[in-house]
Amino acid sequence: MKNSFRTLSNIHVAGKTFAYHSLKTLEKKLPQIGKLPFSLKILLENLLLLFDNAFHALLHFFRGFKSSLKRLD
């Protein structure tokens, strides 16, 4: 699993280790993420997972919700 945005973390449950992308880590770079609705955070985490190498997909995501982010400030 790639880690282009340096958000990859591990969680240990019942003796097994699972990898996930931490939005809290990404939020340190992009504080607006903390103000997103939960449903959009789920989409963002999926984008990190599925499009790790596709920086343009994330840019498109943020451009699409730019007006929402401005309203939250």
N, C-alpha and C positions, 0 to 999 in steps of 0.2 A: 504494500500500500504506500503510495507516494504521500509526501507531506509538504507540498509546495507552499502552503500558507502557514506552516509551522503550528498547526492546530491539533495534530494527531496526539491523542492521549490513550492510556490504557486503563481499564477497570478490571478488577479481579472479583469474580463471583463464583462461589462454590468450587474453588480450586481451578477455575478456568480464567483465562485472560481474554478480554475482548477489546478491540481497538475502536475508537470513535473520534470524531472531530469535535473539539471543545469550542463552543461558541464564546465561552468566557475568555478564552485565550484570544480569539479574534476580536472580541469587544475591546480589548486593551489597545488595539490598533485602530478600530472603528467604533468609537463609543456609541454611535447612533443605533447600533445593533441592539443594545439593551432596551431601547424604546420600541422595538418592533413588536407587533402582536405575536403571540405564541405560534400561531399557524404559519406566519412568515418565517419564524425562526426554524421551524421544521423544514420548510422548503430550502432555506439557506443551508442547513446542515446536510440535506440531501445533495445540494449542489456541490458542496465541498467534497462529499464522498464520491459522487458520480462524475464530476467534471473537474477533478483536481488539477489537471493540466490545462483546463480551458479558462484561462483568466478572463477572456472576453465574455464568457457566460456569466461570470460574476458581475462584470461591468454592466452588462445588459440588465441583470437583475436589479442592481442598484439604480440604474437610470430609470427603470420602469417604476420604481417606488420612490423616486426622488421627491415627488410632491408629498408623499406620505411622511417621509422623514422630516421635511421642512415643517409640516404641521405639528409634528411631535416636539419640536424644539421650543 
